[in-house]
């Protein structure tokens, strides 16, 4: 699976046998780098910085059943019958619309896809509480089923972030989904506020470059002031550029968009593959529309039981585990290795390193460059090269890794994935830690991760500081009583969405709904990452409806 990191919520994505585009870039701090998981690998591949995205192999071609886990108990109150939708019914003009599929144009980031792909725009309400009011268009892309079996319907994909463009990414990943295309039309989309769907842009390239110099681990009053002023400025830029849309980019609204998408595509049930943040979106859909759940596969699972602080703590722990695994793979002591990296970052905090391009590598950029390589074992050699060069006084390699993650091209232009990520996550998350509360977390986070902990602790307060619109929830409700079984896939070595999140998602979906499949691997995500066991189980679920035993482990 591919990662995504940055000062934002988990940015996610899967790593097929190649990876997708980087998502989340903001201040290029560790915190920022971490919130966006999944989009980075593709960029690294494109830049030639890593060689591919396959995880450790496994020892079998089919899942190995193990004892089922104990009966699951959700922390949510059980509901005997599906909930009635409290919002007004959608007008016929929306539910009966006919999509006009045509040739897809290329974008600034990607060339036009091949002849198999067609694009269209779906009209959705800006505000579902006022469905007859203003509408916006969402960009869709589709490749028709190739046949080889009875067609099931459409299979929707969300690659995470939030903020990843499904229109850009699905064609790139399509070779990985060849089996699924035998019975499904493959459908990707840009969620509201992303890419071609009224994509959010909050600051220009010049302001992004300036923000890279802001210290993400402020030690002095002046540094703290600059840190929070930059955060507030980002939010003001979003409000100025985006206006009223900023209140309507929530995950709940994206889930409602998917249900309208399902209906217009002609499917009775929603069939869906969600990666990283896409698992949260899938869980929210199941909660809102349990009776319309078809086959939902959730891979690289976001923990639905935590808010801003809990999410950052989970990621600090996950990325530290991945760094420990990296050092262990090299025969080095993880504790000593982390001490050395932490010492390097402290030196960079005091004095950035020069690079061959004339720019400097500061602590924040170096942390991002290190963090990005932990999304996949295949990028560990790039980490080795970057650390060795930095110890010799050359920051070029780590800066290139950070630039890939931050979606910076050779001309110094930046993508906007991170802008969308921040807008969506700050509309979702109600928790707004203060600077004092972040300070109180420093010791705990540093103990969890001497390398990433401090930046992630500060990120809890900086990410949505002074955001112009309020959040909606403390944590997302994904309880889905009465829904069909949902396959939840966790990887014990996942840095961006640590394995514990898969267990909690399965629990929260409810007994008889959440079915957990575990891979004992490394990297962000499991499907398409080198485990024939995982791939066979997910394919059997999506194509044949065969559900593995809850608690199945692929070793």
C-alpha positions in Angstrom: 0.0 0.0 0.0 1.1 3.5 -0.5 1.4 6.0 2.2 0.6 9.5 2.7 1.9 11.7 5.3 1.8 15.2 6.4 0.4 17.6 8.9 -3.0 16.3 8.5 -5.1 13.3 9.2 -4.1 10.0 7.8 -3.7 10.2 4.2 -4.1 6.8 2.8 -3.7 4.7 -0.1 -2.8 1.2 -1.1 0.3 0.2 -2.7 -0.4 -1.9 -5.7 2.6 -3.2 -7.4 3.2 0.5 -8.0 2.1 3.4 -6.0 0.1 6.4 -6.3 0.5 10.1 -6.0 1.5 11.8 -2.8 -1.2 13.3 -0.8 -1.0 15.7 2.1 1.6 18.2 2.1 1.5 21.1 4.2 4.2 22.3 6.4 6.3 19.3 5.5 6.5 18.5 9.2 6.3 15.0 10.5 2.8 15.6 11.7 1.7 16.7 8.3 3.5 14.0 6.6 1.7 11.5 8.7 -1.8 12.6 8.4 -1.9 11.7 4.7 -1.2 8.2 4.2 -1.2 6.4 0.9 -0.4 8.8 -1.9 3.3 9.0 -1.5 4.6 5.9 -3.0 3.6 6.6 -6.5 5.4 9.9 -6.4 8.5 8.2 -5.1 8.3 5.7 -8.0 7.8 8.5 -10.5 10.8 10.3 -9.2 12.8 7.1 -9.3 13.6 7.2 -5.6 12.3 3.8 -4.9 11.8 0.7 -7.0 8.4 -0.7 -6.3 5.8 -1.5 -3.8 5.7 -5.1 -2.7 5.6 -6.2 0.8 7.1 -9.3 2.4 5.9 -12.5 0.7 3.6 -14.9 2.5 3.7 -18.6 2.9 0.5 -19.7 1.1 -1.9 -19.0 -1.7 -5.0 -19.1 0.5 -5.9 -17.7 3.8 -5.0 -19.8 6.8 -7.9 -20.0 9.2 -7.2 -19.5 12.8 -9.5 -19.4 15.8 -12.1 -16.7 15.5 -11.7 -13.8 17.9 -14.1 -13.5 20.8 -17.6 -12.2 20.2 -17.3 -8.6 19.3 -19.0 -5.9 21.3 -19.4 -2.4 19.8 -19.1 0.6 22.1 -22.2 2.0 20.3 -25.7 1.3 21.4 -27.2 -1.5 19.4 -30.0 -0.6 17.0 -32.4 -3.3 16.1 -33.6 -1.8 12.8 -32.0 0.5 10.2 -32.4 4.2 10.9 -34.7 6.3 8.9 -32.8 9.0 7.0 -33.6 12.4 8.8 -32.9 14.4 5.7 -35.3 15.4 2.9 -35.6 13.1 -0.1 -33.5 14.0 -3.2 -35.3 15.5 -6.1 -35.9 13.4 -9.2 -33.6 15.8 -11.2 -30.7 14.3 -9.2 -31.7 10.7 -8.7 -32.8 10.3 -12.3 -29.9 12.1 -14.0 -28.1 10.4 -16.8 -24.4 10.5 -16.8 -22.7 11.7 -20.0 -19.6 9.5 -20.4 -16.9 10.9 -22.7 -13.2 10.8 -23.3 -11.1 11.8 -20.3 -8.7 14.7 -20.5 -5.3 14.7 -18.9 -4.6 16.8 -15.8 -1.7 18.8 -14.5 -0.5 15.7 -12.7 -1.4 12.9 -15.0 -1.7 12.3 -18.8 -5.1 11.3 -20.2 -5.8 7.6 -19.5 -6.2 5.0 -22.2 -9.2 4.4 -24.5 -10.8 2.0 -21.9 -11.6 4.9 -19.6 -14.5 7.3 -19.8 -15.3 10.3 -17.6 -18.5 12.0 -16.5 -19.8 14.5 -14.0 -22.3 13.6 -11.3 -24.5 16.5 -10.0 -25.0 16.4 -6.2 -26.5 18.8 -3.7 -24.1 21.2 -2.0 -26.2 20.8 1.2 -28.2 17.6 1.7 -30.4 19.4 4.1 -31.5 21.5 1.1 -31.4 19.1 -1.8 -33.4 21.3 -4.1 -30.9 24.2 -3.7 -27.4 24.7 -5.1 -25.6 21.8 -6.7 -22.0 21.0 -7.5 -20.5 18.5 -9.9 -18.3 15.5 -8.9 -15.8 14.1 -11.4 -16.1 10.3 -12.1 -14.0 7.9 -14.2 -15.0 4.4 -15.3 -13.6 1.4 -17.1 -16.3 -1.1 -18.1 -16.1 -4.8 -17.0 -14.1 -6.9 -19.4 -16.4 -9.9 -18.8 -15.2 -13.4 -17.9 -18.0 -13.8 -15.4 -21.5 -12.6 -14.6 -21.3 -8.8 -14.1 -22.0 -7.8 -10.5 -22.2 -4.0 -11.0 -19.9 -1.1 -10.2 -17.0 -1.2 -7.8 -16.3 2.2 -6.3 -12.8 3.1 -5.1 -11.5 5.7 -2.6 -7.8 5.8 -2.2 -7.7 7.8 1.0 -6.1 11.0 2.1 -8.6 12.5 2.5 -7.9 14.3 -0.7 -6.7 11.6 -3.1 -8.0 11.9 -6.6 -9.7 8.7 -7.7 -9.9 10.1 -11.2 -6.1 10.3 -11.4 -5.3 7.2 -9.4 -7.6 4.5 -10.5 -6.2 4.2 -14.0 -2.7 4.0 -12.5 -3.7 1.2 -10.2 -6.0 -0.6 -12.6 -3.6 -3.4 -13.6 -3.7 -4.5 -9.9 -7.5 -4.8 -10.2 -7.6 -7.0 -13.3 -9.4 -9.9 -11.6 -12.0 -7.5 -10.2 -12.7 -6.0 -13.6 -13.8 -9.4 -14.8 -17.1 -8.8 -13.0 -17.2 -5.1 -12.1 -17.1 -1.8 -13.8 -14.2 0.0 -12.0 -15.3 3.5 -10.9 -13.2 6.2 -9.3 -14.2 9.7 -8.3 -12.9 12.9 -6.8 -14.8 13.5 -3.6 -16.2 17.0 -3.0 -13.4 19.5 -2.5 -10.8 17.2 -4.2 -9.2 17.6 -7.6 -11.7 18.1 -10.4 -14.6 18.2 -7.9 -14.3 21.8 -6.9 -10.8 21.1 -5.5 -9.8 23.2 -2.5 -6.8 25.5 -2.8 -5.9 27.5 0.2 -2.5 29.1 -0.7 -0.3 29.6 -3.7 3.1 28.1 -4.3 5.0 31.0 -2.8 3.1 30.7 0.5 3.7 26.9 0.5 7.4 27.4 0.1 7.4 29.9 2.9 5.6 27.5 5.1 8.3 24.9 4.7 10.6 27.1 6.7 8.2 27.2 9.7 9.5 25.1 12.6 7.1 22.1 13.2 8.6 21.5 16.6 8.7 25.0 18.1 11.0 25.5 21.0 10.7 29.2 21.7 7.9 31.7 22.0 8.8 33.2 18.7 8.7 29.8 17.0 5.4 28.9 18.6 3.9 32.2 17.4 5.1 31.6 13.9 3.7 28.1 13.9 0.2 29.0 15.0 0.2 32.2 12.8 0.9 30.0 9.8 -1.8 27.5 10.8 -4.4 30.3 11.1 -3.3 31.8 7.8 -3.9 28.5 6.0 -7.5 28.4 7.3 -8.1 32.0 6.3 -6.8 31.2 2.8 -9.2 28.3 2.5 -12.1 30.4 3.6 -11.2 33.2 1.2 -10.7 30.9 -1.8 -13.4 28.3 -1.2 -16.2 30.2 0.6 -19.4 28.3 1.4 -18.0 24.9 0.1 -15.8 24.7 3.2 -18.8 23.8 5.3 -19.8 21.0 2.9 -16.7 18.8 2.5 -17.3 16.4 5.3 -17.0 12.7 5.2 -20.7 12.3 5.9 -21.5 14.3 2.8 -19.1 12.3 0.8 -20.8 9.1 1.9 -24.2 10.6 0.8 -22.6 11.4 -2.5 -21.5 7.8 -2.9 -25.1 6.6 -2.3 -26.4 9.0 -5.0 -23.6 7.7 -7.2 -24.7 4.1 -6.6 -28.2 5.0 -7.5 -27.4 6.8 -10.7 -25.0 4.0 -11.8 -27.9 1.6 -11.5 -26.8 -0.5 -8.6 -29.1 -1.8 -5.9 -26.2 -2.2 -3.4 -22.9 -0.3 -3.0 -19.8 -2.4 -3.7 -16.6 -0.6 -2.6 -12.9 -0.8 -2.0 -11.7 1.8 0.5 -8.1 2.3 1.4 -6.7 4.2 4.5 -9.0 7.2 5.0 -11.3 5.4 2.5 -12.0 2.9 5.2 -13.4 5.7 7.4 -15.6 6.8 4.5 -16.7 3.3 3.9 -17.6 2.8 7.6 -19.6 6.0 7.7 -21.5 4.9 4.5 -22.3 1.6 6.2 -23.6 3.5 9.3 -25.8 5.8 7.2 -27.1 3.1 4.7 -26.7 -0.3 6.3 -29.4 -1.8 4.0 -27.5 -0.7 0.9 -24.2 -2.3 1.8 -23.1 -4.8 -0.8 -19.5 -5.9 -0.6 -17.3 -3.4 1.2 -13.6 -4.2 1.5 -11.7 -1.8 3.9 -7.9 -2.0 3.8 -5.4 0.0 5.9 -8.0 0.8 8.5 -8.4 4.1 10.3 -9.3 3.7 13.9 -12.9 5.0 14.2 -12.8 5.2 18.0 -10.3 8.1 18.4 -10.2 11.8 17.7 -7.4 14.2 16.9 -5.1 13.3 19.8 -5.7 9.6 19.6 -5.1 9.6 15.9 -1.8 11.3 16.2 -0.8 9.0 19.0 -1.6 6.0 16.9 0.5 7.3 14.1 3.4 8.2 16.3 3.4 4.6 17.5 2.9 3.1 14.1 5.7 5.0 12.4 8.1 4.4 15.3 7.4 0.6 15.0 8.1 0.8 11.3 11.4 2.6 11.9 12.3 0.0 14.5 11.6 -2.7 11.9 13.8 -0.9 9.5 16.7 -0.9 11.9 16.1 -4.5 12.8 16.2 -5.5 9.2 19.7 -4.0 9.0 20.9 -5.8 12.1 21.0 -2.6 14.0 19.6 -1.9 17.5 16.3 0.1 17.0 16.8 2.1 20.2 20.3 3.2 19.2 19.2 3.9 15.6 16.3 6.1 16.7 18.7 8.0 19.1 21.0 8.7 16.1 18.1 9.9 13.9 16.7 12.0 16.7 20.1 13.6 17.2 20.4 14.3 13.4 17.0 16.0 13.5 18.1 18.2 16.5 21.1 19.3 14.6 19.0 20.2 11.6 16.7 22.1 13.9 19.7 24.3 14.8 21.4 24.4 11.4 19.8 23.1 8.2 21.9 21.2 5.7 22.8 22.4 2.2 21.6 20.6 -0.9 22.8 20.5 -4.5 19.9 22.5 -5.7 20.6 25.5 -3.4 17.7 24.9 -1.0 18.2 23.8 2.6 17.0 20.6 4.4 15.6 21.6 7.7 14.3 19.4 10.5 10.7 19.5 9.3 11.6 18.5 5.7 14.0 15.8 6.9 11.3 14.3 9.2 8.9 14.2 6.2 11.6 12.5 4.0 12.3 9.9 6.6 8.6 9.2 7.4 7.7 8.8 3.7 10.1 5.9 3.3 8.4 3.9 6.1 5.2 3.4 4.0 6.8 0.4 2.2 9.8 -1.9 2.8 10.8 -1.3 -0.8 11.7 2.3 0.1 13.9 1.4 3.0 17.0 1.5 0.8 16.2 5.1 -0.1 16.0 5.8 3.7 19.5 4.3 4.1 20.9 6.5 1.3 19.2 9.6 2.7 20.5 9.1 6.2 24.0 8.3 5.1 24.1 11.4 2.9 22.8 13.6 5.7 25.4 12.3 8.1 28.0 13.4 5.5 26.5 16.9 5.4 24.4 16.5 2.2 20.6 17.0 2.6 19.8 16.4 -1.1 18.4 12.9 -0.9 16.1 13.5 2.1 14.9 16.7 0.5 14.0 14.9 -2.7 12.0 12.4 -0.6 10.2 15.2 1.2 9.5 17.0 -2.1 7.9 13.8 -3.5 5.7 13.6 -0.6 4.8 17.3 -0.7 3.9 17.0 -4.3 6.5 19.5 -5.4 7.6 19.3 -9.0 10.9 20.2 -10.6 9.6 23.7 -11.4 8.7 24.3 -7.7 5.0 24.0 -8.2 3.0 22.2 -5.5 -0.2 20.1 -5.7 -3.2 20.7 -3.6 -4.0 17.3 -2.1 -3.0 18.6 1.3 -5.3 21.5 1.0 -8.3 19.2 0.5 -7.1 16.9 3.2 -6.9 19.6 5.8 -10.3 21.1 4.7 -12.0 17.7 5.0 -10.4 16.5 8.2 -11.0 19.9 10.0 -14.6 19.8 8.9 -14.9 16.3 10.4 -13.0 16.6 13.6 -14.5 18.5 16.5 -11.5 18.1 18.8 -9.3 21.3 18.8 -6.4 20.9 21.3 -4.8 24.2 22.4 -1.2 25.0 22.4 -1.1 24.3 26.2 -2.7 20.9 25.7 -0.2 20.1 22.9 2.6 21.1 25.3 1.3 18.7 27.9 1.4 15.8 25.4 5.1 16.3 24.5 6.6 14.0 27.1 4.1 11.2 26.3 4.5 11.4 22.6 8.3 11.6 22.9 8.2 8.4 24.9 6.2 6.7 22.2 8.4 7.9 19.4 11.7 9.8 20.0 11.8 10.6 16.3 8.3 11.5 15.4 6.5 12.1 18.7 7.2 15.8 19.2 6.1 16.9 15.8 3.0 14.9 16.0 2.1 16.2 19.4 2.3 19.8 18.1 0.3 18.8 15.1 -2.7 18.0 17.3 -3.0 21.8 18.0 -1.6 23.2 14.7 -3.6 21.2 12.1 -7.0 22.8 12.7 -5.9 25.8 14.7 -8.4 28.7 14.3 -10.2 26.8 11.6 -13.0 28.9 10.1 -15.7 26.2 10.4 -16.4 23.8 13.3 -15.9 20.1 13.3 -18.8 17.6 13.3 -17.8 14.7 15.5 -15.5 13.5 18.2 -15.1 10.3 16.3 -17.0 8.8 13.4 -20.0 6.5 14.1 -19.6 3.4 11.9 -22.0 1.1 13.7 -24.0 -0.7 11.0 -26.6 -3.1 12.5 -28.2 -5.2 9.8 -25.6 -4.5 7.2 -24.1 -7.3 5.1 -20.6 -8.5 6.2 -17.9 -5.9 5.7 -14.3 -7.2 5.2 -11.8 -5.3 7.3 -8.1 -5.9 6.4 -5.3 -5.0 8.8 -1.5 -5.2 8.4 0.4 -5.7 11.7 3.3 -3.6 10.3 1.2 -0.7 9.0 2.8 2.7 10.1 0.1 5.1 9.0 -3.0 3.2 10.0 -1.7 0.9 12.8 -3.1 -2.6 13.0 -5.2 -1.9 16.1 -7.5 0.2 14.0 -8.7 -2.8 12.0 -9.8 -4.6 15.2 -11.6 -1.5 16.4 -13.3 -0.9 13.1 -14.6 -4.5 13.0 -15.8 -4.2 16.6 -17.6 -0.9 15.9 -19.3 -2.1 12.7 -20.9 -4.6 15.0 -21.3 -8.3 15.6 -21.9 -10.2 12.4 -20.9 -7.2 10.3 -17.2 -6.5 10.8 -15.0 -9.5 9.6 -11.3 -9.1 10.3 -8.5 -10.4 8.0 -4.9 -9.9 9.2 -1.7 -9.8 7.3 1.6 -10.1 9.2 3.5 -7.8 6.9 5.1 -4.4 6.6 3.9 -1.2 4.9 0.7 0.7 4.5 -2.0 -1.6 3.5 -2.2 -5.3 2.6 -4.1 -5.9 -0.7 -1.8 -5.8 -3.7 1.3 -5.6 -1.4 2.7 -9.0 -2.2 0.6 -11.4 -0.1 -1.2 -14.0 -2.3 -3.1 -15.0 0.8 -4.6 -11.5 1.3 -5.3 -11.0 -2.4 -7.0 -14.3 -2.7 -9.2 -13.6 0.3 -10.2 -10.2 -0.9 -10.8 -11.3 -4.4 -13.0 -14.2 -3.3 -15.1 -11.8 -1.1 -15.6 -9.2 -3.8 -16.1 -11.6 -6.7 -17.9 -14.5 -5.1 -19.2 -13.2 -1.8 -17.1 -15.8 0.1 -16.4 -14.4 3.5 -13.3 -15.5 5.4 -13.6 -16.6 9.0 -13.4 -13.6 11.3 -9.9 -13.5 12.7 -8.2 -15.2 9.7 -4.5 -14.5 9.6 -2.2 -14.4 6.5 1.3 -14.9 7.8 
